[in-house]
Amino acid sequence: MWPVRGMRAALCLLAATSPLAAQGGREHELRLPIGGTAGPLNAITDVAGVEVGHATIVQGNGKLVVGMGPVRTGVTVVHPRGKSSSDPVFGAWFTLNGNGEMTGTTWLQEGGFLEGPVAITNTHSVGVVRDAILQWQVGKPGMQPWGLPVVAETYDGGLNDINGFHVKPEHVFAALNGAKGGAVQEGAVGGGTGMVCHGFKGGIGSASRVLPREQGGYTVGVLVQCNYGARRDLRIAGVPVGEEISDLLPCYASATLPDDNPRGGRLCSAQPPGGAGEGPPEVGSIIVVVATNAPLVPHQLQRIVKRVAVGLGRQGGFGGNGSGDIFVAFSTANAGAGSGSENAKVEIVSNARISPLFNATAQATEAAITNALLAGETMTGANDFRVYAMPRDRALAAMRKYNRLP
């Protein structure tokens, strides 16, 4: 944990790894039957060149004082070709339900290229993150003299002092400059620090799927910031895990409820007998970033990015009215196609061979959400609001009950 403006500690966090990852607790290591073959890292960084960076802000405890905290927030960035490259990538985006924001998508749709990083933060920090990316790009070789950064958000106002505006340009610079390949830190990190997923602690998750050689051998990598879903709807590999673990609902770990309790939260000490309960209605959002090395052009990536919704639906998301379910996809193939002034020759996958990439996108999305849940650790934030980690042992027990694990 580091103070809001403590950049030395911030950079240390960027290099950290998830404790659960070190324990061998990710979906492919647990052999959850989601399907497909994970890449070596089971992360978006299995697509060569992709780099991920986080800046995490955790400060204070107890009663919420706007502007002072408690703070549980941050920013996450994805560089499609790494932070040192200014070469655009073919891209596309899709919104399943639009109660959310992703900037820069008008030009992405019109021009077909993603120019620069994708960033994810909390709802009220989109502007500062967007502006900081522009500041970071100024003067870099190969960058055009204007920019329309792609920045997306989900709402962390339960755990975090969201109206305190704690994400600052220096946090964005730390995430941009500290981004790297290799294992991706998951859970309560970066933009996912204060997020809740299906009533459990959510946040950042990542996964990948690699096609067999006869299907092209391509890799699809996914990174999610999950902050959506009702407990009762949670599925993992088809198993109704949310129905099996109906207790451990978010609650206030204080003696009295806060004055501002718009969602009708309850005290942790007042959980129903046995701990079971219906839980709050479906609210929240999810941002999904899809990367692939398959040579796809924008209209094909539009087809790919729509398949994120299939993986989300398999997990138990349905894009409720209050949810911002927004996805972006890019291909790292065809280097140089968007950076020259002459006609470019590009390679594309035949539509007759694209279906396995659809399947891989859905599988990697489901796996990434599962990894976010597996990486979650119980967190108490603003006004002592507490969100419990999904108990891994009970989730695995549910998988065995339905004969989905030995």
N, C-alpha and C positions, 0 to 999 in steps of 0.2 A: 504494500500500500504506500502511496506517495502523495505528498501535498499537491494541490491543484497546479502550482507552478514549479514543481520540483522536477526539472528535466533530467537530472542525473539518474534518479530512480526510474523515470519514465523509460529511458533507454535500456535500463536493466530489464524492465518488464518485457520489452520487445523481444528479447532473446530467450525469455522463459518458455518452458514447455508445460503442457498440461500434466498435472500429477496423475490423472487417470490414464493418459497415454503411456506414461512410464510404467504403469501397473499392468499394461496389456488389456485395457478395458474398452477398446473401441469396437465398432460393430463387426469388422472383419476378423478381429482377434477373438471375439466371442462367438464367431461363426453364426451370426444371426442370418436366417435364410431370406435375405432381401433379394438376392439374385445378382448375377453378373460377377465379374472378376475385378477386384480392387487393384489399383496400381500399387507400386512399392510403398508409397506414402499414404495411400488412400486419402488424397487431398487434392485440391485444385492445383497445387504446385507440381503434381505429376505431369501437367502440361508444361513442357519445357519453356523456360523463360518467365513464367508467371511468378510474381513476388507478392507477398502479403505482409502488411505491417499493421501494428496496433499501437494506440496510445490509450492507457486506462487510467481513469480518475476515480479514486476511492478515498473519501475523507469524511470523518465525523460519524456520530451516532445519535439516536434519540429524536427529540422533537424537531420537526421541520421548521427552519427559519429561512425564508426565501432569500437567496443570495449568499447564505452561509452554509447550507447543507442540511442534512447529510447528502453527500454526492456519491452517485454510483453510475458513471457514464463514461463515454470515450468516443473514439473514432477508429474505424478500420478502413484500410485502403488495399486495393488490388491493382497492381501494375501489369497490364497484359503482356508486355515484352520486357519487363524490368524497368526500374527507375531511371536507368541511363539511356533508354531508347525513346526517341520521339516518333518512331514509325507507327502510323495508325494501323488499326486492325479492322477487318470487316466486322460489323456488329448489327444487332437488332434487339428490340425490347418488346415486352408484352405485359399488359396489366390484366389480372384476373378480376380484381376488385380495386377500385381507384380511390379508396379513402386513405390516401397517402401521397407521397411525393417522390419523384425521381427527376432531378433537373437535367437539362441537356438532351432530353429525348426527342424533342422536335427536330433538331438537326441530325441526330443519330438516325432517325427514321428517314429523313429527307436525303441525307448524304450517304448513308450506309456505312459510315466509318465511325469507330470509337477512337477519339483523339485524346489520349491521356488516361489517367487512372480512373477507377470507380471507387467512390468513398461511401461509407455508411456510418450514420451517427444517430443521435436522437432527434425527435421531431423539431425541436426548437433551435437546433444548431446547424440546420442545413445551410443557412446563409453564410455563417462564418466559415464553415468548411469549404464551401464553394469558393469564397473569396480568397481563402488561404491557398487553395490549389493554384489559383491564378497568380498569386504572389510568388509561389514556389516555381512556377513555370517561366516567369519573366527572366529573360536573358539566357535561358538554356538554349544551346545550339539546336537548330532544326525546329524549334517551336514557332508556330505562326504568331503574328502580332495580336491575335485575339483568341479567346477561348470560351467554350461553353461546357464546363465540367459536368460530369455525371455524378450527382450526389443524391443518395437515398436515405430514408429514415424509417425508424419505428419508435413507438412511444414508450418511454421508461419512467413516466411520471408517478408510478406506484412506489418504486424503490428510490428514485432519484429526485433531487431538487431541480426539476426540469426548467422551472421559471427563473432559476438562478444563473442560467447561461454560463456554465462553467467550462465548456469547451472553448478554448482559445486558439489563435493561429499557431502558437508554439506546439500545441498538442498535434495539430494536423501536420506540421513540419516534421515532428518526431516520427509519426506513423509513415509519412512519405519517405523520409530518409532512412528509416530503420527497416524498411521492408526487405524481405529476403526470400529466397527459395527454401526448400526443405520442409520439415514438419511444421504444420500450422497450429498455433496455439488456439485452443477451443474453450468454450464455456463463457464464464463471466470475464470477458476480455474485450478491449476496444469498444466498438459501438454496441456490442452485445452485453456489456457489463450489467446493466440494470433490466434486462429483458426477461419475460416470463413466457413459457411455451407449454400449452395444454395444462396450465395450472402448476407446472413444475418450473424450477429454475431453467431458463433457456439461455440464449445467447448465440455465440458463433459456433458453427459446425462446418466441417468440410469432408468431402469424400470424392472418390473417382471410380470410374469403370473403364476397363481396357477391353476393346474388341479383339476377338481372335484374328489371327493373321488372314484367314480366308475372308473375313469381313472388313479387311483393311488395316487391322491392327491399331486403329486410332484410339486416342484417350479422350474421355470426357471428364472434366473436373468441375466440382460444384462447391461454392461457399455460400452459406446461409446466415442470415441474422434472424433468428426465429423468435417471435413475440406474439404468437397467435394461438387460437384454438381453445376449446373447452375440454376439460378433463375427460368427460364421458366419451368423447369422440376419438381419443388417442388410440391409434393402432400402430403396432410394430410388426412387420412381416405378416400382416393380417390378423394378429392376435389383439383382442380388445384389452390392452394393458390398462387403459384408463378406467375401464369398468372393474378390473381386478384390483386396482389401487385407487379406491375412491376416497381415501382419507388423505391426510397431509395436504389439505387445501391451504392456499395463501390466507394469512391471518395477521392480526396485530398482536405482537408479543409485549403488550403494555397492560396496565391496570384498567385503563378506560379507552374507549374508542376516540379517535381524533375528532375534532369539531367538523372538519371537512372529510366526509366519508360518502362520496357520491355514489359509489358502487355497492353500498350496503355490506361492507366487509365486517367480519366478526372477529372477536378476540380469540387468540389461540387457546385460551382456557375455557372457551365456550363452544368448542367443537361438539357436534352431535354425539350421542352415545355410540361408542365403538369407533368414533372418528369418522364415520362415513357421512357423506353429504353430496348434494347435487352439484355444488360448485357454481361459480358465476357463469353467465352466458358467454357465448363465443364472442370475444373481442380481440383486438390487437392486429398485428401485421407481420408480414414476412418479406424480406428482401432476399432474392436469390441471384447469384452471379454464376454463369456457366461459361467455362472455357473449354476449347477443344483445339487439337492440332489437325483435325480433319479439314480439308480444303473446301470450305463452304462460303458461299456468297450471301449477301444480306437477306435475300428472300428465303434462302434455305435456313439461315440462322433464325429467321422469324418462325419457321416451322419447328425448329429445335426448341426455341425458348418457350413455345406454347406447351411443350411436353413436361415442363416443370410442374404445371398444374396437375398432371397425372400423378407424379410422385407425391405432391402435396395432398391430393385426395386420398391416396393410399395410406397416408399417415393420419388422416382424420380431419384435414382442413377442407373447408368448402367455400371460402371467400365470403364470409358473412358481411352484413351491411357496414359494420364498423371496422372492417379489416382492410388494410392496404397491402395487397398481394401483388408485388411488382417485380419483374424479372428482366435481366439483361444477359445477353449471350454474345460471345465473340470467338473468332477463329484466329489463331496465331499463324496459320498458313499464309501463303502468298505475300511474303515480306516484300515491301517496297511498292506494293500495288497502289497505295494511297498517298505516297510521298513525292512522286515525280510529276513532271509537267507533260510527259509524253504518254502515248498509249501504253497500257500495261497488259501483259499476257498473264492470265490467271488459270489455275487448275481448279476444277470443281468435282465433287463427288456426284456421281450419277444419282438421280432420284430413285432409280431402281435399287440402289444400295444404301439408301439413307435410313431405312426403318430400324436397323440395329442401333443407330445413333439416337433415335427416339427412345428406344428401350433403355439404353445406357443413361440417358438424361433423367428419365423417371427413376431409375434405380439409384443413381448417384444423389438425386435430390432426397429421396427417402433415407438413404444412408447418412447424408449430411445432417439432416434434422435429428436422426437418432443419435449421431455422435455429439451433437450439441446437448441433448438431454443427458447422455451418459457422462459428459464432462461437467455437468452442473454440480455446484456445491451450494448448500443451503446459505441464503443471504438474508440479513436483516438490514433494512435501510431507513428511509425517511419515515418518521412517526412510528418507528419500530415495526414497520410492515415487514413481514417475514414470508419468504417463498422457499419452500423445501426442495431439495434435490430429489430427483426421481430415484428411489431406492433400487439399485441395480440388482440386488439379490431377489427382490420381489418381482421385478420385471422378468428376470430369467426364470423364476418359478412359474410365472404365467405362461411363458413360452413353452415350458415343459408340460404344463397342464394341457395345453392344446396340441401337444405332440409336434411342436415346431423346433424343439431341441432335444438331443438325447439325454 
